[in-house]
Amino acid sequence: MSSNPPTILCSVTFPTNAGFAWDAIERSYARMADLLATRGVRTMVAYPAIAEQPRTLSGSAAIPVQLDTELRTRRSRAAFAQFVRRENVKVVYLTDRALWSFWYRGLRQAGIEKIIVHDHTSGMRSGPTGLRAALKRLIVNFDGFPADVIVGVSDFVVARDIRASLIAQQRFRRVWNGIEPPSARGETRGVRSILGIPADIPVIGCACRATREKGVDVLFRAFARMAPVGGNDSHLVYIGDGPLFSDLNALRESLPCSDRIHMLGYRAGAADLLTDVTVCVVPSVWQEAFGLSVVEMMARQRPVIATRVGGIPEIIEDGSSGVLVTSGDVEELASALSSVCASPALQTSLGRVARERANNFFSSEQQVAAMIATFQDVFAN
């Protein structure tokens, strides 16, 4: 019998310090570890590789470990079972892993009392139909195969996963992502200051990966269709990098407004850099699981225009806490940009309501409390 305290093992699918949205996942584990430590529960975070200590866990009660949790080989399954017994692991909290697995029964035999899978993945999925659906439903719900609780980051993810996996609906929970309240900016300069753009010139901001799914090309084309606002031409600032960065730069150079499109590449703290923009745009063209960048700008009291995809409509109340447009529709986006940029009163109203909504529904405290609620019965005694 292990002499270690009762332990929860949180498992991620990426190496330490991977950046971007993964940092937010690790920070939620760090906050969870600090709360659980007051209850005598230890938290470990498993990484497939640790080249350097995870900055997101620094100063928290979370303990990073290197461990193969994919369980694809007999050796990895044996090593995992040994780890579970030695470290007194009672709960496994998996990030973006299989919602059901033949090997989950083995985890329970090793001493795991509850398996949680937290799904942050974007995109659409379809499930089988007819006889194949009936057969799959029997298999995936067989005793010991499905995760005990499946957490989706939005109602969209939960509905998609139920439809595609055919796992019983009662196993699913929705937990919206949360963020820490924006800190005081201090000496941080916004993009308007960095680029020397006067306060009376509208500035449109966007921060995301340079991939097809993010729809930055649609934003560039919509920006080119905008008419001058108040006699002044607007500026567009894009922060991000990725496989399509050179393609986006070529598109920018082909547009007549190329001198007013600023591509800054990857910048740490992008949300703070965009705090002084007139409006922020999230132009995704695929089904976003949630839309963390939307909440980050709402919390900073910035008006947000975003596409009506995936979980984003759960965040923005159209016309009240932001503006929703059809994904891929250049003309609709251009019209929304012109309307918001031309109305300081609308900017103020959207920003104020956005910050209130972000504070009320998308805080890190609410997220972590809901995550802990999925397994706290295991550590009740």
C-alpha positions in Angstrom: 0.0 0.0 0.0 1.4 3.4 -1.0 2.4 5.9 1.7 1.8 8.9 -0.6 -1.2 11.2 -0.1 -4.2 10.7 -2.4 -3.3 12.1 -5.8 -4.9 13.4 -9.0 -2.9 13.0 -12.2 -3.6 15.6 -14.8 -2.3 14.5 -18.2 -1.6 16.8 -21.2 -0.7 15.8 -24.8 2.1 18.3 -25.4 5.6 19.0 -24.1 6.3 21.7 -21.5 6.1 25.4 -22.4 4.3 24.7 -25.7 2.6 28.1 -25.5 -0.6 29.5 -27.0 -3.9 28.0 -25.7 -2.0 25.1 -24.0 -0.7 27.5 -21.3 -4.3 28.2 -20.3 -4.9 24.5 -19.8 -1.8 24.1 -17.6 -2.7 27.2 -15.6 -6.1 25.7 -14.8 -4.3 22.7 -13.4 -2.0 24.9 -11.4 -4.9 26.7 -9.8 -6.7 23.4 -9.2 -3.5 22.0 -7.5 -3.4 25.0 -5.1 -7.0 24.5 -4.0 -6.7 20.7 -3.7 -3.5 21.0 -1.6 -5.5 22.7 1.2 -7.6 19.5 1.3 -4.6 17.2 1.5 -4.8 16.1 -2.1 -1.7 16.1 -4.2 -1.7 17.1 -7.9 0.7 15.8 -10.6 0.8 17.0 -14.2 2.1 14.4 -16.7 3.9 15.6 -19.9 5.1 13.3 -22.7 8.4 15.3 -22.6 10.0 17.7 -20.2 12.9 19.6 -21.8 12.5 22.4 -19.2 10.4 23.0 -16.2 6.9 24.2 -17.0 6.6 28.0 -16.4 2.8 27.7 -16.0 3.2 25.5 -12.9 5.9 27.6 -11.3 5.0 28.6 -7.8 2.0 26.3 -7.6 1.5 23.1 -5.7 1.4 21.1 -9.0 4.2 18.6 -9.5 5.4 18.0 -13.2 6.3 14.5 -14.2 7.3 12.9 -17.5 5.0 10.0 -18.2 3.5 8.3 -21.3 -0.2 8.4 -20.8 -1.3 7.4 -24.3 -1.2 3.7 -23.3 -0.6 2.5 -26.8 2.0 -0.1 -25.9 2.1 -2.9 -23.4 5.2 -1.4 -21.8 3.5 2.1 -21.4 0.4 0.5 -19.8 2.5 -1.5 -17.4 4.6 1.6 -16.5 1.5 3.6 -16.0 -0.1 1.0 -13.7 3.0 0.9 -11.6 3.1 4.7 -11.4 -0.6 4.8 -10.3 0.0 2.3 -7.5 3.3 3.9 -6.3 1.9 7.4 -6.3 -1.5 6.6 -4.9 -3.3 8.1 -7.9 -7.1 8.0 -7.4 -8.2 10.3 -10.3 -6.8 10.7 -13.8 -7.8 14.0 -15.5 -7.0 13.6 -19.2 -6.7 16.5 -21.8 -8.1 15.8 -25.3 -7.8 12.1 -25.1 -10.2 9.3 -26.1 -13.6 9.5 -24.6 -13.6 5.7 -24.3 -11.0 3.1 -24.4 -10.5 -0.7 -23.9 -7.6 0.3 -21.7 -9.6 2.4 -19.2 -10.7 -0.8 -17.5 -7.0 -1.5 -16.9 -6.6 1.9 -15.3 -9.4 1.1 -12.9 -7.8 -2.3 -12.0 -4.6 -0.4 -11.2 -6.5 1.7 -8.6 -8.0 4.6 -10.4 -11.4 5.5 -9.0 -12.4 8.1 -11.6 -11.4 8.9 -15.2 -12.1 12.4 -16.5 -11.6 13.5 -20.1 -11.6 17.3 -20.8 -12.2 18.0 -24.5 -11.0 21.3 -25.8 -10.9 20.2 -29.5 -12.5 22.2 -32.3 -14.1 21.1 -35.5 -17.2 19.0 -36.5 -17.5 15.2 -36.2 -20.2 12.8 -37.4 -21.1 9.5 -35.8 -22.2 6.2 -37.4 -25.8 5.5 -38.3 -28.0 2.4 -38.5 -26.6 -1.0 -37.5 -23.1 0.5 -37.0 -24.5 3.0 -34.6 -26.3 0.4 -32.6 -23.1 -1.8 -32.4 -20.9 1.2 -31.4 -23.4 2.3 -28.7 -23.2 -1.1 -27.1 -19.4 -1.1 -27.1 -18.6 2.4 -26.0 -21.0 2.1 -23.0 -19.7 -1.3 -21.9 -18.8 -1.3 -18.2 -15.4 0.2 -17.7 -14.8 1.5 -21.3 -16.1 5.1 -21.2 -14.6 7.9 -19.1 -16.6 8.5 -15.9 -17.0 12.2 -16.8 -16.5 13.9 -20.1 -16.0 17.7 -19.8 -16.7 19.8 -22.9 -15.6 23.4 -23.0 -18.9 24.5 -24.6 -22.4 23.3 -25.2 -21.3 22.9 -28.8 -18.5 20.4 -27.9 -20.8 18.5 -25.5 -23.5 18.1 -28.2 -21.0 17.2 -30.9 -19.3 14.6 -28.7 -22.6 13.0 -27.6 -23.6 12.7 -31.3 -20.3 11.4 -32.5 -19.4 9.1 -29.6 -22.8 7.7 -28.7 -21.7 7.6 -25.1 -24.6 8.0 -22.6 -25.5 11.7 -22.1 -25.3 11.6 -18.3 -21.6 11.3 -18.4 -21.1 14.7 -20.0 -20.6 18.1 -18.4 -20.1 21.5 -19.8 -17.4 23.7 -18.2 -16.7 27.0 -20.0 -13.1 28.1 -20.0 -12.2 30.9 -17.7 -9.4 33.5 -17.6 -7.7 35.5 -14.9 -8.7 39.1 -14.5 -6.5 41.3 -16.7 -3.6 42.7 -14.7 -2.5 46.3 -14.7 -0.7 47.0 -17.9 2.1 49.0 -16.3 4.7 49.9 -18.9 3.1 47.6 -21.6 2.7 49.6 -24.8 -0.4 48.9 -27.0 -0.1 48.5 -30.8 -1.4 52.0 -31.4 1.6 53.4 -29.4 4.0 50.9 -31.0 3.0 51.8 -34.5 2.5 55.5 -33.9 -1.2 55.6 -34.9 -3.1 58.6 -33.5 -6.0 58.2 -31.2 -8.6 59.4 -33.7 -7.7 56.7 -36.3 -9.7 53.5 -36.0 -7.5 50.4 -35.3 -8.8 46.9 -35.9 -6.9 44.1 -34.1 -6.6 40.4 -34.5 -4.5 37.8 -32.8 -4.4 34.1 -33.7 -2.5 31.5 -35.5 -1.8 31.9 -39.2 -3.8 28.9 -40.4 -6.7 28.4 -42.8 -9.2 27.7 -40.0 -8.6 31.1 -38.4 -9.9 33.0 -41.4 -7.4 35.9 -41.3 -7.5 36.1 -45.1 -11.3 36.9 -44.9 -10.5 39.7 -42.4 -7.9 41.1 -44.8 -10.3 41.2 -47.7 -13.1 42.6 -45.5 -10.7 45.4 -44.3 -10.0 46.3 -47.9 -13.7 46.8 -48.5 -14.2 49.3 -45.7 -14.9 52.9 -46.4 -13.0 55.7 -44.6 -14.5 56.3 -41.1 -15.0 60.0 -40.3 -12.7 60.9 -43.2 -9.9 58.7 -41.9 -8.6 55.4 -43.2 -8.5 52.6 -40.6 -5.5 50.4 -39.7 -5.5 46.7 -39.2 -3.0 45.0 -36.9 -2.5 41.3 -37.1 -0.5 39.5 -34.4 0.4 35.8 -35.0 2.5 33.4 -36.8 2.0 30.0 -38.4 2.2 28.0 -41.6 0.2 30.5 -43.7 2.0 33.6 -42.6 3.8 34.1 -45.9 0.5 33.5 -47.8 -1.1 36.2 -45.7 1.7 38.6 -46.4 1.4 38.0 -50.1 -2.3 38.7 -49.8 -1.6 41.9 -47.9 0.8 43.1 -50.6 -1.8 42.5 -53.3 -4.3 44.8 -51.6 -4.5 48.5 -52.2 -4.5 49.2 -48.4 -1.4 47.1 -47.8 0.4 50.1 -46.1 -2.4 50.1 -43.4 -2.2 46.3 -42.7 0.5 45.7 -40.1 1.7 42.1 -39.6 3.6 41.9 -36.3 4.2 38.2 -36.1 4.1 36.3 -32.8 4.1 38.5 -29.8 3.9 37.4 -26.2 0.9 39.0 -24.3 -1.0 39.7 -27.5 -4.2 40.4 -25.6 -2.5 43.2 -23.7 -1.0 44.6 -26.9 -4.5 44.9 -28.4 -6.0 46.7 -25.4 -5.9 50.1 -27.2 -7.6 48.9 -30.5 -11.0 50.2 -31.5 -12.4 46.7 -32.2 -11.0 43.2 -32.1 -11.9 40.5 -34.7 -12.0 36.7 -34.4 -12.7 35.6 -38.0 -12.6 31.8 -37.6 -14.1 29.8 -40.5 -14.3 26.5 -38.6 -16.2 25.3 -35.5 -14.2 26.7 -32.6 -14.5 24.6 -29.5 -14.8 27.8 -27.3 -13.0 31.0 -28.3 -10.6 32.0 -25.5 -9.3 35.0 -27.4 -12.9 36.3 -27.5 -13.2 36.3 -23.7 -9.7 37.8 -23.3 -10.7 40.9 -25.3 -14.1 41.1 -23.7 -12.5 41.1 -20.3 -10.4 44.1 -21.5 -13.5 46.0 -22.4 -12.9 45.8 -26.1 -15.7 45.4 -28.6 -15.4 42.1 -30.4 -16.7 41.0 -33.8 -16.6 37.3 -34.2 -18.0 34.6 -36.4 -21.0 32.6 -35.5 -19.2 29.2 -35.2 -18.8 26.5 -32.6 -18.9 27.7 -29.1 -18.5 31.4 -29.8 -22.2 32.2 -29.8 -22.3 31.0 -26.2 -19.8 33.7 -25.3 -21.2 36.7 -27.3 -24.7 37.9 -27.1 -25.1 39.4 -30.6 -25.6 43.2 -30.5 -25.2 43.4 -26.8 -21.8 42.0 -25.7 -20.3 41.9 -29.2 -21.2 41.3 -32.8 -21.6 38.0 -34.6 -21.2 37.6 -38.3 -21.4 34.7 -40.8 -18.0 32.9 -41.2 -16.3 33.5 -44.5 -18.7 36.4 -45.5 -16.4 39.2 -46.5 -19.2 41.7 -47.1 -20.9 41.1 -43.8 -17.7 41.4 -41.9 -16.8 44.6 -43.8 -20.2 46.1 -42.9 -19.9 45.2 -39.2 -16.4 46.7 -39.0 -17.6 49.9 -40.6 -20.6 50.2 -38.2 -18.6 49.6 -35.1 -15.6 51.8 -36.1 -18.0 54.7 -37.0 -19.8 54.7 -33.6 -17.9 55.6 -30.4 -21.1 55.1 -28.5 -21.5 51.6 -29.8 -17.9 50.8 -29.0 -18.4 52.0 -25.4 -21.6 50.0 -25.0 -20.3 46.8 -26.4 -17.1 47.0 -24.4 -18.9 47.7 -21.1 -21.4 44.8 -21.5 -18.6 42.5 -22.8 -16.5 43.1 -19.6 -19.5 42.5 -17.4 -20.3 39.2 -19.2 -16.7 38.0 -19.0 -16.5 38.7 -15.3 -19.8 37.1 -14.6 -19.5 33.9 -16.6 -15.9 33.2 -17.7 -13.7 33.6 -14.6 -10.9 31.1 -13.8 -12.4 30.6 -10.3 -15.7 29.4 -11.9 -13.9 27.1 -14.3 -11.6 25.5 -11.7 -14.5 25.0 -9.2 -16.5 23.3 -11.9 -13.6 21.1 -12.8 -13.0 20.0 -9.2 -16.8 19.3 -8.8 -16.4 16.4 -11.4 -14.2 14.4 -9.0 -14.4 15.8 -5.5 -16.6 12.9 -4.3 -13.5 10.7 -4.6 -11.6 12.8 -2.0 -14.6 13.5 0.2 -13.4 11.3 3.0 
